[in-house]
Amino acid sequence: MMTFEARHAEYVARCNDAIQKAETAFLQPDSIVSKAAMYTLDNGGKRVRGVVTLAVCDLLGGNMEAAEVFAAAIEMMHAFSLIHDDLPCMDDDDIRRGRHACHIEYGEANALLAGDALSIAALQATATAPCPPMGPAAATPLLARAAGARGMIYGQELDLKYETQLATDADLRRVQAHKRGAL
């Protein structure tokens, strides 16, 4: 029987491989914007969302090839949120995971476009996942909703709101439920 650590490492590796395939499929190789997107996407992290996607699929005996695509998609959507979160008009962070934030390395306009590119690439990935049509038909709107105006984007709006207003515990839980929890 495989240990938790070994299984986790396997899922992280599969997620990273899927991300590399998605970059090849959905990002423009000679584009500064795509390089900025990959700069953030390839900057590690725990890959929690992708690992959970793979683990649940594995547990339920699902299509792991499709799950890898969905894992890459959710990690791309998460990277989009990180790029936008760091922008000067948002949290104005200069460092992300021990390196310059995307906008410091590539400029604000390229960072903004890189985040946008990742969000659209994530939807392209779910829409073209190698599984029966109902998989992409169900997954794409779910991801769009989780990232959209009723999900992650709303969480970012609330986060900005509570930078200038006193927030209750319930307010902060609402921010986190939308900003990170929706994905």
ChimeraX attribute file (.defattr): number of C-alpha atoms within 10 A of each C-alpha:
attribute: neighborCount
match mode: 1-to-1
recipient: residues
	/A:1	5
	/A:2	7
	/A:3	8
	/A:4	9
	/A:5	9
	/A:6	11
	/A:7	14
	/A:8	17
	/A:9	13
	/A:10	14
	/A:11	23
	/A:12	22
	/A:13	14
	/A:14	22
	/A:15	27
	/A:16	22
	/A:17	15
	/A:18	23
	/A:19	25
	/A:20	15
	/A:21	15
	/A:22	20
	/A:23	22
	/A:24	11
	/A:25	13
	/A:26	16
	/A:27	19
	/A:28	13
	/A:29	13
	/A:30	8
	/A:31	12
	/A:32	15
	/A:33	24
	/A:34	21
	/A:35	20
	/A:36	25
	/A:37	28
	/A:38	21
	/A:39	19
	/A:40	25
	/A:41	25
	/A:42	15
	/A:43	12
	/A:44	11
	/A:45	13
	/A:46	8
	/A:47	19
	/A:48	16
	/A:49	18
	/A:50	27
	/A:51	26
	/A:52	15
	/A:53	21
	/A:54	28
	/A:55	18
	/A:56	13
	/A:57	17
	/A:58	14
	/A:59	8
	/A:60	9
	/A:61	9
	/A:62	13
	/A:63	13
	/A:64	19
	/A:65	16
	/A:66	21
	/A:67	26
	/A:68	27
	/A:69	28
	/A:70	32
	/A:71	30
	/A:72	31
	/A:73	31
	/A:74	28
	/A:75	27
	/A:76	30
	/A:77	26
	/A:78	24
	/A:79	24
	/A:80	27
	/A:81	21
	/A:82	17
	/A:83	27
	/A:84	25
	/A:85	20
	/A:86	21
	/A:87	21
	/A:88	13
	/A:89	11
	/A:90	14
	/A:91	14
	/A:92	13
	/A:93	17
	/A:94	16
	/A:95	14
	/A:96	15
	/A:97	10
	/A:98	8
	/A:99	13
	/A:100	15
	/A:101	25
	/A:102	29
	/A:103	23
	/A:104	16
	/A:105	15
	/A:106	19
	/A:107	14
	/A:108	18
	/A:109	11
	/A:110	20
	/A:111	28
	/A:112	20
	/A:113	19
	/A:114	30
	/A:115	28
	/A:116	19
	/A:117	21
	/A:118	30
	/A:119	23
	/A:120	17
	/A:121	22
	/A:122	27
	/A:123	22
	/A:124	17
	/A:125	24
	/A:126	27
	/A:127	22
	/A:128	16
	/A:129	21
	/A:130	18
	/A:131	14
	/A:132	9
	/A:133	11
	/A:134	9
	/A:135	16
	/A:136	21
	/A:137	14
	/A:138	12
	/A:139	17
	/A:140	21
	/A:141	15
	/A:142	16
	/A:143	21
	/A:144	20
	/A:145	16
	/A:146	22
	/A:147	25
	/A:148	16
	/A:149	14
	/A:150	14
	/A:151	21
	/A:152	26
	/A:153	21
	/A:154	20
	/A:155	25
	/A:156	22
	/A:157	15
	/A:158	19
	/A:159	23
	/A:160	16
	/A:161	13
	/A:162	15
	/A:163	10
	/A:164	8
	/A:165	9
	/A:166	9
	/A:167	15
	/A:168	10
	/A:169	8
	/A:170	9
	/A:171	14
	/A:172	15
	/A:173	14
	/A:174	16
	/A:175	24
	/A:176	17
	/A:177	16
	/A:178	24
	/A:179	24
	/A:180	17
	/A:181	14
	/A:182	19
	/A:183	19
